[in-house]
Amino acid sequence: MSAILPTYARYELMFDHGKGSYVFTRDGKRYLDFSGGVAVNSLGHAHPHLVNALKEQADKLWHVSNLYQIEGQERLAHRLTQASFADVVFFGNSGAEAVECAIKMARKYHAASGAPERYRVITFESAFHGRTLATIAAGGQEKHLEGFGPAVEGFDKVAGFDADLVRAAIGPQTAAILIEPVQGEGGVRVLEPTFLKSLRQIADDHGILLILDEVQSGIGRTGYLYAYQNAGFEPDILASAKGLGGGFPIGACLATREAAIGMTAGTHGSTFGGNPLAMAVGNAVLDVVLEDGFLEDVRHKSLILKQKLAALGDEFPEIIEQIRGEGFLIGIKVKLPLGEVIGGIINEGLLAVPAGDNVVRLLPPLTASVQEFDEALQCLHRAMVGLSLKQD
């Protein structure tokens, strides 16, 4: 019996090593990895630039704590702010930490502005913001809250992506609006730019903050460094993680200087956050993602992938209901039981991830080639044929 706490229903697979878009078991069986460690391995496996950056840093300094200045932090923060709306960055170790920091920052903003009663955050149906007590309360899904006692107070969920519903939910205690521009766990739901822009206007009208959770959609996943950059507005605070470390644990909370006015010395912290190893890898990821033409290439390849998947959907309408998503965050809504479909896909040598709304998530590395898309489509086609035969 395993000594691992059984909080995951794991597949009977154990990988020994990876290279590029592929992972290999100890006996040499190869899988095309379009799960990406759940949108984490932004540049695939064993990317040489990331490996070299980590090795070089490991030979120099691993950890000193945030009691001291850390050169890699200064550089990564500067690069993130130069490439986004933000003025300042706080580094943690995960997406949940980044969202927690964002929630605390929003509450502290109002307290520092003389309105400590403003602490409530508006959230949305199907949201996922992490697994801490505060972030499961923010997500508001019963399956995540069940058994963990009374939910952390201070979150008001809106049942729909409607500006009028959001306005109606705002009260004298409202501090912020928290939303994912693309809901990953919630079923790869891409929110309309017009709706997101309306949230910016609503926040301005009511003197509250707009927080984006781009833990999954950020760092090139939608073809832009952050998804908001293709929607014509800017947030006050943004949570980032996953792809920023390319596989190394990292989280970042980006904010305007105004939104962060209450976050002074001693108000927040993270022992391992922003350690030299994570910063070296994060900077190496940006070296690649911010290179001229890289994100344009992701957007171009994404159109090719969606066209191929649309053709697959046309061939198997009895299984595939809809293709959705942006960039390399793609969802296939299916009509059969999700576990059965995912199992069939994995059996054909392609790794994919389940999501809400009965959706198969495809999260290829941003470096994936069109030839690898063709291979993935062959795997998917074989899986669909097998599933169709089972239905006959």
Secondary structure, DSSP 8 states (H G I E B T S, - for coil): ---S---S---S--EEEEEBTEEEETT--EEEE-SHHHHT-TT-BS-HHHHHHHHHHHTT-S---TTS--HHHHHHHHHHHHTSS-SEEEEESSHHHHHHHHHHHHHHHHHHTT-TT--EEEEETT----SSHHHHHHH--HHHHTTS-S--S-EEEESSS-HHHHHHH--TTEEEEEE-SEETTTTSEE--HHHHHHHHHHHHHHT-EEEEE-TTTTTTTTSSSSGGGGTT---SEEEE-GGGGTTS--EEEEE-TTTTTT--TTS---SSTT-HHHHHHHHHHHHHHTSTTHHHHHHHHHHHHHHHHHHHHHH-TTTEEEEEEETTEEEEEESS-HHHHHHHHHHTTEE-EEETTTEEEE---TT--HHHHHHHHHHHHHHHHHHHHHH-
